Amino acid sequence: DATVEAFNAKYPNITLKIENSFGEAYHQKLAALAAAGDLPDVMYLWPGGRSVEIYKNELTEDLYPFLGADKDKFVPAAVAPQWDGKLYELPIGITATHVMYVNTKLLSDLGLTMPKTYDELVAMVPKIKEAGLYPILMANKAAWVMQSCLFSALVFLPTVISTIIIGILWSINLISDALGPAKK
């Protein structure tokens, strides 16, 4: 609330009004506003079918002209063309897997060593599966977690994943002793 008040005080010609809505209720409200041609000036959208309908009906503007010289400050994936070659959404962040915990004892028991590249990590999968284990586990009760990781993989692999693998070598025992093998 203090942020909104400060913004409204600094920019008296703009009235900032925040409405919080989540999940399916948000999507339904946005669809109703879109049908009425009464969308907010700024809104949160997720890439996908619902957003494409808003673009196709020209209910949003191309953001490229507003970026100007700041375009170069963004990671290329953040300003990649979207529907019809235009930019309709700017991400509030770009998800990438930043940490990977490895059970080094389990690797050793299987005769494997810490991978140094993404290709080495992938090459380990058959042996881990042969042992009746899951090669990689994710706590993704909500499906969007895995979706974000997979989309990140499409954008970032293999360079960033290899960098992450190299970067974790300093902390390989941090949690591995606490993690037991995950049996199927």
C-alpha positions as CSV (number, residue, x, y, z in Angstrom):
1,D,0.0,0.0,0.0
2,A,2.8,2.4,0.8
3,T,4.4,1.7,-2.6
4,V,1.1,2.6,-4.4
5,E,0.7,5.7,-2.3
6,A,4.3,6.8,-3.1
7,F,3.8,6.2,-6.8
8,N,0.5,8.1,-6.9
9,A,2.1,11.0,-5.0
10,K,5.1,11.1,-7.4
11,Y,2.9,10.8,-10.5
12,P,-0.3,12.7,-9.8
13,N,-1.4,12.4,-13.5
14,I,-1.5,8.6,-13.1
15,T,-3.7,6.7,-10.7
16,L,-2.3,3.3,-9.8
17,K,-4.9,0.9,-8.6
18,I,-3.9,-2.6,-7.6
19,E,-6.4,-5.5,-7.8
20,N,-5.2,-8.9,-6.5
21,S,-6.8,-11.9,-8.1
22,F,-5.3,-15.4,-8.5
23,G,-5.7,-18.7,-10.3
24,E,-8.7,-19.5,-12.3
25,A,-10.7,-16.6,-10.9
26,Y,-8.0,-14.3,-12.4
27,H,-8.2,-15.9,-15.8
28,Q,-12.0,-15.7,-15.9
29,K,-12.0,-12.1,-14.8
30,L,-9.3,-11.3,-17.5
31,A,-11.4,-13.1,-20.1
32,A,-14.5,-11.1,-19.1
33,L,-12.6,-7.8,-19.2
34,A,-11.1,-8.7,-22.6
35,A,-14.5,-9.6,-24.0
36,A,-15.8,-6.2,-22.8
37,G,-12.7,-4.4,-24.3
38,D,-11.9,-3.1,-20.8
39,L,-8.5,-4.6,-20.0
40,P,-6.2,-2.9,-17.4
41,D,-3.3,-0.9,-18.7
42,V,-0.8,-3.2,-17.0
43,M,-1.6,-6.9,-16.2
44,Y,0.1,-10.1,-15.5
45,L,-0.1,-12.7,-18.3
46,W,1.2,-16.2,-18.7
47,P,2.5,-17.3,-22.1
48,G,0.0,-19.6,-23.7
49,G,-3.4,-19.9,-25.3
50,R,-5.2,-17.5,-23.1
51,S,-2.7,-14.7,-23.8
52,V,-2.6,-15.4,-27.6
53,E,-6.3,-14.7,-27.8
54,I,-5.7,-11.3,-26.3
55,Y,-2.9,-10.6,-28.8
56,K,-4.9,-11.9,-31.8
57,N,-7.7,-9.6,-30.9
58,E,-5.2,-6.7,-30.7
59,L,-6.1,-5.9,-27.1
60,T,-2.5,-5.2,-26.2
61,E,0.3,-3.1,-27.7
62,D,3.6,-4.1,-29.1
63,L,6.2,-3.3,-26.4
64,Y,9.2,-3.1,-28.6
65,P,8.9,0.6,-29.3
66,F,8.8,1.4,-25.6
67,L,12.1,-0.4,-24.9
68,G,14.3,1.9,-27.0
69,A,17.9,1.8,-25.9
70,D,17.0,-0.4,-22.9
71,K,16.3,-3.4,-25.2
72,D,20.0,-4.3,-24.9
73,K,19.7,-4.5,-21.1
74,F,17.5,-7.6,-21.4
75,V,18.5,-11.2,-21.9
76,P,17.6,-12.0,-25.5
77,A,15.1,-14.6,-24.4
78,A,13.2,-12.0,-22.5
79,V,12.6,-9.8,-25.6
80,A,12.2,-12.6,-28.1
81,P,9.3,-12.0,-30.6
82,Q,6.0,-13.5,-29.6
83,W,2.7,-13.6,-31.4
84,D,3.0,-12.2,-34.9
85,G,6.6,-11.2,-34.4
86,K,5.8,-8.6,-31.7
87,L,6.6,-8.3,-28.0
88,Y,3.4,-8.3,-25.8
89,E,4.8,-9.5,-22.5
90,L,8.0,-8.8,-20.6
91,P,8.8,-11.5,-18.0
92,I,9.2,-10.5,-14.4
93,G,12.0,-13.1,-14.3
94,I,13.4,-15.8,-16.4
95,T,13.4,-19.2,-14.7
96,A,16.4,-21.4,-14.8
97,T,17.5,-24.2,-12.6
98,H,20.1,-22.6,-10.3
99,V,21.0,-25.4,-8.0
100,M,21.3,-29.1,-8.3
101,Y,22.0,-31.2,-5.2
102,V,23.8,-34.5,-5.9
103,N,24.0,-37.6,-3.8
104,T,27.7,-38.2,-4.2
105,K,27.6,-41.5,-2.2
106,L,24.9,-42.8,-4.5
107,L,27.0,-41.8,-7.5
108,S,30.0,-43.6,-6.0
109,D,27.9,-46.7,-5.2
110,L,26.9,-46.8,-8.9
111,G,30.5,-46.4,-10.1
112,L,29.7,-42.9,-11.4
113,T,31.6,-39.6,-10.9
114,M,30.3,-36.0,-10.7
115,P,29.4,-34.9,-14.2
116,K,31.3,-31.8,-15.6
117,T,29.0,-31.2,-18.6
118,Y,25.3,-31.6,-19.5
119,D,26.2,-34.4,-21.9
120,E,27.9,-36.3,-19.0
121,L,24.9,-35.8,-16.9
122,V,22.6,-37.2,-19.6
123,A,25.0,-40.2,-20.1
124,M,24.5,-41.2,-16.5
125,V,20.7,-41.6,-16.8
126,P,20.6,-45.2,-18.1
127,K,22.8,-46.6,-15.3
128,I,20.9,-44.8,-12.6
129,K,17.6,-46.1,-14.1
130,E,19.0,-49.6,-14.3
131,A,19.5,-49.4,-10.6
132,G,15.8,-48.8,-10.1
133,L,16.3,-45.1,-9.2
134,Y,15.0,-41.9,-10.6
135,P,17.9,-39.9,-12.1
136,I,16.5,-36.5,-11.2
137,L,13.8,-35.7,-8.6
138,M,11.9,-32.4,-8.4
139,A,9.5,-31.3,-5.7
140,N,6.9,-30.1,-8.2
141,K,3.6,-30.8,-6.6
142,A,2.3,-27.9,-8.8
143,A,2.7,-28.7,-12.5
144,W,3.9,-25.1,-13.3
145,V,7.3,-25.8,-11.5
146,M,8.2,-28.5,-14.0
147,Q,6.8,-26.5,-16.9
148,S,9.1,-23.6,-15.9
149,C,12.1,-25.9,-15.7
150,L,11.3,-27.4,-19.1
151,F,10.8,-24.0,-20.8
152,S,14.1,-22.9,-19.2
153,A,15.8,-25.9,-20.6
154,L,14.6,-25.1,-24.1
155,V,16.0,-21.6,-23.8
156,F,19.2,-22.2,-21.8
157,L,20.5,-25.7,-22.5
158,P,23.1,-26.9,-22.8
159,T,25.4,-23.9,-22.0
160,V,23.8,-22.7,-18.8
161,I,23.1,-26.2,-17.4
162,S,26.8,-27.1,-18.0
163,T,27.8,-23.9,-16.2
164,I,25.5,-24.8,-13.3
165,I,27.0,-28.3,-13.1
166,I,30.5,-26.8,-13.0
167,G,29.4,-24.2,-10.5
168,I,28.1,-26.7,-8.0
169,L,31.3,-28.7,-7.6
170,W,32.2,-26.6,-4.5
171,S,29.0,-27.7,-2.7
172,I,28.7,-31.4,-3.6
173,N,28.5,-32.7,-0.1
174,L,26.3,-29.9,1.2
175,I,23.1,-31.9,1.2
176,S,24.1,-35.2,-0.3
177,D,24.6,-36.9,3.0
178,A,21.1,-36.1,4.0
179,L,19.5,-37.4,0.8
180,G,19.0,-41.1,0.5
181,P,18.5,-43.0,-2.8
182,A,15.0,-42.4,-4.2
183,K,13.6,-45.8,-5.1
184,K,10.9,-46.2,-7.7
